[in-house]
């Protein structure tokens, strides 16, 4: 830090310089984030100083948070779900598992475990570490969905819950949530659905999938407004089927305007809560459906274009995530060559494939350009 500070112009020019070093989203096909909607940006700027960590000072923001919870709850089959706006999928995952861990600990259980699919996001590795519980990984079927038989084999007396993913990070696949719901109902376990990505996609797909609170066994769902919800970062949303689960997370906050706090973080962005409220109000279900519809249209163009140049997807895409199959020795070279042409793509773990996420910042021209360059790279000798 300089002793006397700098002029506003000098700082602005420093910022401009750094902004230019960042990538713009145009050729990013590896991200689950996108440009926030302009109405979200407007709301975010308006509520910048608002802190939901002491929500009694910001009752207007708190009211917006409550309304967001109701709107997303209604979208996911339970208007009166209880929850809060978190910093994103990782916090929501930690908190969902912490809630059930706390409940079971009160009941005297020790050495607990949960079962997640092999395809689970790496935040579950953080959970194992933070919450001192074992995270068991169930294998996947041929379509890369959680294998229900493998889940049943892994369940024992120390199991407290099962996690299904609705929109896996790498393949955009949906686990068999209905079957998982049946399994856990027989055994009185907790079923948590990580729909961080899929929560704002699946309700708007042409094909219908059962994955939300309309299934009796589903006790909690995570969905991120800062992914397909077009909101600003940081905005996740954790919902429980019953208020009592949220209460498992409560910590007394003696000198604040509220009596207790259930979030993981203390100070918490009211700006991204306002942004989420604004964008959901503005777009409505029809607006969100239009966005998902366009992403899916482009996904289909991408997949059929790839097939025409002899590259097939690992699974037929369920949502706007595509994994293209390459020989294991090729995928690194293709990724590097695409990178040299300023494309940002990623590589899946198992099976190794070229992963592309078709977010709302991608347009049709970009898809055609990408396919042309991919063809060039693939057929270079
Ligand atoms: N659950 C699922 C199914 C996810 O896909 C993700 C993140 C999370 C939980 C964790 O969410 P947060 O990152 O909000 O805590 N999936 C993306 C990923 O790890 C996140 C991402 C977004 C990565 C933008 C890169 C990027 O540029 O791939």
Boltz pocket constraint, residues with backbone or C-beta under 6 A from the ligand:
constraints:
  - pocket:
      binder: B
      contacts: [[A, 30], [A, 31], [A, 32], [A, 33], [A, 87], [A, 88], [A, 89], [A, 90], [A, 91], [A, 93], [A, 121], [A, 123], [A, 165], [A, 167], [A, 168], [A, 169], [A, 194], [A, 195], [A, 196], [A, 197], [A, 224], [A, 236]]
      max_distance: 6.0
